[in-house]
Amino acid sequence: MTHLITLLTLDGCFASSIVGAMDLFNTADMVGARQHPTSSAPIFQWQVLSPDGHAVRASNGYPLSADGALYDAPLAKLVMIPPFGAPQPGQLRAALERHTHLAAWLKAQYEAGVTLAASCSGTFLLAESGLLDGRRATTSWWLADAFRRRYENVALDAGSMITESDRVMCSGAGMSHLDLSLLVIERYAGRHVAHLCARYAVLDDRRRSQAPYAVLNHTRTDDPLVAKAEEWIQANLHRNIRAEDIAAHVAVSPRTLARRFKKSTGDTAQVFVQKVRVEACKALLETTDLRLSELLDQVGYMDDSTFRRLFRRYTDLSPRDYRRRFGLNG
């Protein structure tokens, strides 16, 4: 049985989310043909569709041709929704406004029995349709706060690489669209075919969490007071830093500091310090052979067990496992 996949292509989308999916589905077809040489039917066929059937320009400027228009094409087994090349929430909101008409189309597809799969910032487009309400979902880790604010009825699990609920699939940041494609292959062609595709493409098909990849202090603030505080925190990680110390350095009250940090970063000053310390430890685990006790001296933690719990909370890995995976000799 051949499964038809619709690859939705939009102006400003990730080109790799379209081309990469096609490459993996093509690999699955080749693997299937080797396993069943007497069968002439491929496992997958795909159609690249744009709203009007015309070519679009991807976020990197690359032109992507379309096989047809959304409203004229045959019903597929599954629709894959691409991410936008919009790294900031403001840019993403503008992209969503350009494509508001797609919410109704996606809802109609789902009601017709089609499975929907969105990756990275494309999950916002799926959420706009209301189809994620009451469901567990994931999205790009750096857009998680914006997602929570906009879609309060969605059970966001930002740490997960992939979520799946009743014909709705979501995947996390960046190249997680490859993880999503492998899941689609597994659902329609079986675990063995998906695993072989991953091996041929040299992909890790066991990634369950995007937490180890998150940059905890990635947010860049426009608030000069918070920026000044962060610079001081980075320079004094080896010290016992209290919120009062930070407030004194930037010459404001602790209450003002708390309000400015919360508005700018979404965190308290103390949580922000924790994230900076974990991020500093990650960098040292990746680039040095220092023992954990030596690392803790540099990032200002005296209690080994407390830091291990904190590190796992933010990365989903122990410091040792993180080094094995991302370190110099990993």
C-alpha positions in Angstrom: 0.0 0.0 0.0 1.3 3.4 -1.0 0.9 6.3 1.4 0.5 9.8 -0.1 2.2 12.6 1.9 1.5 16.3 1.4 4.5 18.5 2.0 3.2 22.0 2.7 5.5 24.7 1.4 5.2 28.3 2.3 7.1 31.5 1.7 9.8 31.8 4.4 9.8 28.1 5.4 12.9 26.0 6.0 13.9 24.4 2.7 15.5 21.4 4.5 12.1 20.6 6.0 10.8 19.9 2.5 13.8 18.5 0.8 15.0 16.5 3.9 11.6 14.8 4.3 11.6 13.9 0.6 15.0 12.4 0.9 14.0 10.2 3.9 10.8 9.1 2.2 12.7 8.2 -0.9 15.2 6.2 1.3 12.3 4.4 2.8 11.0 3.5 -0.7 14.4 2.1 -1.6 14.6 0.1 1.7 11.1 -1.2 1.1 12.0 -2.2 -2.5 14.9 -4.3 -1.3 12.8 -6.0 1.4 10.0 -6.8 -1.0 11.6 -7.0 -4.5 8.4 -8.5 -6.0 6.3 -5.5 -5.1 6.1 -2.6 -7.6 4.3 -0.2 -5.2 6.4 2.3 -3.3 5.8 2.8 0.4 5.5 6.6 0.0 4.6 9.1 -2.6 4.5 12.8 -1.9 3.2 16.1 -3.3 4.7 19.5 -2.6 1.8 21.9 -2.3 1.7 25.7 -1.9 -1.4 27.8 -1.2 -1.7 28.9 -4.8 0.4 26.2 -6.6 3.2 28.7 -7.4 6.8 28.4 -6.3 7.8 29.9 -3.0 11.0 31.2 -1.6 12.5 29.5 1.4 13.9 31.4 4.4 17.4 31.0 3.0 16.4 32.5 -0.4 16.2 29.1 -2.1 13.2 28.7 -4.6 11.0 25.8 -3.9 8.7 24.6 -6.7 5.2 23.2 -6.0 3.4 20.3 -7.6 0.1 22.1 -7.2 -2.3 24.1 -5.0 -3.6 23.0 -1.7 -7.3 23.2 -2.7 -6.9 21.3 -5.9 -4.8 18.4 -4.7 -6.0 14.9 -3.8 -6.5 14.1 -0.1 -3.3 12.7 1.4 -2.6 10.3 4.3 -0.6 12.9 6.2 0.2 16.6 5.9 3.6 17.9 7.0 3.7 21.5 8.2 7.2 23.2 7.8 8.8 25.6 10.3 9.3 29.2 9.4 12.7 30.9 9.3 11.5 33.3 12.0 13.8 33.1 15.0 12.0 35.8 17.1 8.4 35.8 18.3 7.7 39.1 16.5 8.8 37.7 13.2 6.8 34.5 13.8 3.6 36.5 14.5 4.0 38.3 11.2 4.4 34.9 9.4 1.3 33.5 11.1 -0.7 36.6 10.1 0.3 36.0 6.4 -1.0 32.4 6.6 -4.2 32.7 8.8 -6.3 31.2 6.0 -4.5 27.9 6.5 -6.0 27.3 9.9 -9.4 26.4 8.3 -7.7 24.2 5.7 -5.8 22.3 8.3 -8.9 21.8 10.4 -10.8 20.5 7.3 -8.0 18.1 6.5 -8.0 16.7 10.0 -11.8 16.3 10.0 -11.4 14.4 6.7 -9.2 11.8 8.5 -5.8 13.2 7.5 -2.9 13.0 10.1 -1.2 16.4 10.7 2.5 16.7 11.6 4.3 20.0 12.4 7.8 20.8 13.3 9.6 23.6 15.1 7.8 27.0 14.6 5.3 25.2 12.3 3.6 24.0 15.4 2.3 27.6 15.9 0.4 27.3 12.6 -1.1 24.0 13.8 -2.0 25.6 17.1 -3.7 28.5 15.3 -6.3 26.0 14.0 -7.2 25.0 17.6 -6.3 21.4 16.9 -3.7 21.3 19.7 -6.1 22.5 22.4 -6.2 20.0 25.2 -3.4 18.0 23.6 0.2 17.4 24.6 2.5 19.2 22.1 6.1 20.4 21.7 7.7 23.2 19.8 11.1 24.8 19.4 12.7 25.2 22.8 13.5 28.9 22.3 9.9 29.7 21.4 8.3 27.8 24.3 7.5 30.8 26.4 5.9 32.6 23.4 3.9 29.4 22.6 2.6 29.1 26.2 1.5 32.7 26.3 -0.3 32.5 22.9 -1.9 29.0 23.4 -2.9 28.6 27.0 -5.1 25.5 26.3 -2.2 23.4 24.9 -0.3 21.1 27.2 3.1 22.1 26.0 6.0 19.7 26.7 8.9 21.8 25.5 11.5 19.3 26.6 10.2 16.5 24.3 11.6 16.1 20.8 8.4 14.6 19.5 4.8 14.4 20.7 1.9 12.4 19.2 -1.8 12.5 20.0 -4.7 11.2 18.0 -3.4 11.9 14.4 -1.5 15.0 15.5 2.3 15.0 15.6 4.7 17.8 16.7 8.5 18.0 16.9 10.9 20.4 18.5 13.5 22.8 17.2 15.5 23.0 14.0 16.3 19.7 12.3 13.8 17.8 14.4 11.8 17.6 11.2 14.1 14.7 10.4 13.0 13.0 13.7 9.4 13.7 12.7 10.0 12.2 9.2 11.4 9.1 10.8 8.4 8.8 13.0 6.1 9.0 10.0 8.1 6.3 8.3 7.9 4.2 11.5 4.1 4.6 11.7 3.4 3.7 8.0 6.3 1.4 7.2 7.4 -0.1 10.5 10.1 0.3 13.0 12.6 -1.7 11.1 12.4 0.4 7.9 12.6 3.6 9.9 15.7 2.3 11.8 17.4 1.3 8.5 16.6 4.8 7.0 18.2 6.4 10.1 21.3 4.2 9.7 21.6 5.0 6.0 21.2 8.7 6.7 23.5 8.5 9.8 20.8 9.9 12.0 20.1 9.2 15.7 16.6 7.8 15.8 16.6 7.6 19.6 16.5 11.3 20.4 13.6 11.7 22.8 14.5 15.1 24.4 15.6 18.4 23.0 16.6 19.6 26.5 20.3 18.8 26.1 20.4 21.0 23.0 18.7 24.1 24.6 20.8 27.2 25.2 19.4 28.2 28.6 20.4 31.9 28.6 19.8 32.4 24.8 17.5 35.3 25.3 19.1 38.6 24.5 17.5 41.5 26.4 16.8 45.0 25.3 16.8 46.1 28.9 20.2 47.7 29.6 19.8 47.1 33.3 19.3 43.3 32.8 22.2 43.3 30.3 24.5 45.0 32.8 23.4 42.5 35.5 24.0 39.5 33.2 27.5 40.8 32.4 28.3 41.0 36.1 26.8 37.6 36.8 29.0 36.0 34.0 32.1 37.6 35.6 31.3 36.5 39.1 30.0 33.0 38.6 32.6 31.6 41.0 31.0 33.6 43.9 27.9 33.0 46.0 25.6 35.4 44.1 22.5 36.6 45.8 19.7 38.7 44.2 20.7 41.5 46.6 24.2 41.5 45.3 23.0 41.9 41.7 20.6 44.6 42.7 23.4 46.5 44.5 25.7 46.3 41.4 23.1 47.8 39.1 21.9 50.3 41.8 18.3 49.3 42.1 16.1 47.7 44.8 15.7 43.9 44.8 12.0 44.5 44.0 12.9 46.5 40.9 15.5 44.0 39.9 12.9 41.2 40.2 10.4 43.1 38.1 12.8 43.9 35.4 14.2 40.4 35.2 10.8 38.8 35.0 9.7 41.2 32.3 12.8 40.8 30.2 13.7 37.1 30.7 10.6 35.4 32.2 12.7 34.2 35.1 13.6 35.5 38.6 17.2 36.7 38.9 18.0 33.6 41.0 16.7 31.2 38.3 18.6 33.2 35.7 21.8 32.7 37.7 21.1 29.0 37.9 20.7 28.8 34.1 23.9 30.8 33.4 25.8 28.4 35.7 24.4 25.3 34.0 25.2 26.7 30.6 28.7 27.5 31.7 29.1 24.0 33.0 27.9 22.6 29.7 30.5 24.6 27.8 33.2 23.3 30.1 32.0 19.7 29.8 32.1 20.1 26.0 35.6 21.6 25.8 37.7 20.4 28.7 38.6 17.3 30.6 38.2 18.9 34.0 36.7 16.9 36.8 33.2 17.8 37.9 34.5 19.1 41.3 36.8 21.5 39.3 34.0 22.6 37.1 31.8 23.4 40.1 34.5 25.6 41.6 34.4 27.6 38.3 30.7 28.0 38.2 30.2 28.7 41.9 28.5 25.5 43.3 29.7 24.0 46.5 27.1 21.2 46.7 27.8 18.4 44.2 24.4 16.6 44.6 22.4 19.8 44.3 24.1 20.8 41.1 23.7 17.3 39.6 19.9 17.6 40.2 19.8 21.1 38.7 21.8 20.0 35.7 19.5 17.1 35.0 16.5 19.3 35.4 17.6 21.6 32.7 19.3 19.1 30.3 17.7 15.8 31.0 21.2 14.3 31.4 23.7 13.8 34.1 27.0 15.8 33.7 28.8 12.5 32.9 26.2 11.6 30.2 26.3 15.1 28.8 30.1 14.9 28.5 29.9 11.5 26.8 27.5 12.8 24.3 28.9 16.3 23.5 32.4 16.3 24.9 35.7 16.3 23.2 35.9 12.5 23.2 32.2 11.8 22.8 
